[in-house]
């Protein structure tokens, strides 16, 4: 006679399929858009870095983030995106458009390039000298749009609790410093050279990952980083529009960008535990970074005495100027939406390489639109830095696939 034991039969009856579907839905919801927080931002956004940092600079999209300021040039490393199209989406369902990969990639490239060029136009073309106030206004635009979409149920974001705020505050302070120094440097340095100088953040981040997290990088990664250093030094020496104030701000920005990425990697697990769902998606990070930056931004505007400038400048009495700075805030947020859309339609490899290649037309547009004086030596240095960025992205992805 067989011994009686605990039943191992699967549940039968009409309730079994619904239970299975419920469990599958919960699993998909937990895994949706989950990615490893490595270096994300090189964010820097050349003047834009709200949450997602875009690809291309060796950062991870937090992606810098990327967010309204959109850290330009942030490269995705160790990105893991849910490819299950049946899972719940952060976005409103889009119509069935053929070749969404091409469309989403084009939208991401346009948003990231436009954000940097528009910020450059505001700071240099209009001669707007209140960079912190510009950052503050762009953050307000981002918070307003994301909050409206969240309240209307179009997107899903985590509620901002005191527990989450306390965990995230150190990251946000570095984030604000990164945005401000990016604004200040963009005012004095041309877009092409700024793109190359931002590569230095990759070197600092890779060194920090090796020292603090014992992460191994392959030989090709270090070769590409060495090429980035050479191109940055050569570019600075041959820069006909060299400005020591702008270069000083940019060097500080590189250290803050690397610090942001390394700190983000350190606190991400704690931040996820501080949320109700146990996860922290990109749009929640956009809202969190931008909302927390508002009080700090107000303090900095008062501390740097930008209020007096704002009261005197005639720019704030020009409707077209308001339209341009509002568009810059919308474009910064668009980087986050288009990068997430692009990632859902393609692979991390394609996303990263497109972000690196996107710097080439951006640099050319920056030189042509703003009539930058350059030399053959400087152009070669810029080209070397751009190619080193592409080589770096490929080397990082190769390392990730091997590990």
Protein Blocks (a to p, Z undefined) as FASTA:
>chain_A
ZZddddfbdcedjklmmmmmmmmmmmmmmmgopacdddfblopachiafklccehiopac
eknonomnopghiacehiacdfbfkbccfbdcddddehkllmmmmmmmmmmmmmmmmmmm
mmmmnopablklmmmmmmmmmmmmmmmmmmnomaccddddfklmmmmmmmmmmmmmmmmm
mmmmmmmpcfklmmmmmmmmmmmmmmmmmmmnopacdfklmmmmmmmmmmmmmmmmmmmk
bcfklmmmmmmmmmmmmmmmmmmmmmmmmmmmmpmnopacfklmmmmmmmmmmmmmmmmm
mmnopmmmmmmpmklmpmklmmmmmmmmmmmmmmmmmmmmmmmmmcfklmmmmmmmmmmm
mmmmmmmmnopacdfklmmmmmmmmmmmmmmmmmmmmmmmmZZ
